[in-house]
Amino acid sequence: MAKAAGKKKAPVKRAAKAVKRAAGSAKEAGVGGVPRFLLWFGAGFAGLLLCLFLVAALLFSPLPELSPAPLSADDIAYQNELLMRITKEVFQGEPEESELILTPEKLDSLHRIADNGFALTSLFLSTSALPPRYYGATLREGALDLTVPVVTPLRWLFGGVIRLSMTVVPEKDGEWIDLEFRRFRLGSIPLPAWLVEQFAASELRKRRNDPQFRKFDRAVKSLYIGSDGALHILYRPAELRGAILRF
């Protein structure tokens, strides 16, 4: 009787083990018989793609065609005034020092002038300009708010344009022009101040190795935003001649 009972228990144990093995196999296989590690890999890959898509959407934005704002009579008058002044000073090389004061209104006027193709830095010749909303500097609370587009080859990705927006204070009270960044964004992603300072310092070092930039730097004696809310540029016309005319 004991032997018979033992023989009856053996098939039960084997059946239990078979059920456990089947359950383990089903657990490893996952849904629809697909191995569970493949399901996890697929889910992780899909999550990574979603994250990359969201980052790309935050970084890139389309660049629609925007026509420049038309020049007003005051803009044309200021353009002629500034052209005559700088032309006279640059070619005569005097006075020894001259100060240009750009109020927020004058700066806006310069933007409209540049947007319509007028460039003071290229011998006053007409040149192509970016749409006005994509390169702008606004004086606000003792700093310049800038928006600059960077067009990448990835035009298929939301237009392939990354907008750089920043709040920066330009200044020179010594040997070199310097920039103090208070805010910096790549698209909609803010960057920490310490990282921006490293990037800015690296870029300025490169610029200071450029002979043309060194000429411009020597031409500018001082640069600051005053308590009147205007940008003050004290420059030497004789030095500016070498920076603009390239001799």
Salt bridges, closest charged atoms under 4 A:
ASP75 OD2 - ARG112 NE 2.74
GLU89 OE2 - ARG85 NE 3.53
GLU97 OE2 - LYS221 NZ 2.52
GLU99 OE2 - HIS232 ND1 2.98
ASP145 OD2 - ARG140 NH1 3.16
GLU180 OE2 - ARG182 NE 3.54
GLU203 OE2 - ARG207 NE 3.31
ASP217 OD1 - LYS172 NZ 3.11
ASP228 OD2 - HIS232 NE2 3.06
GLU239 OE1 - ARG218 NE 3.70
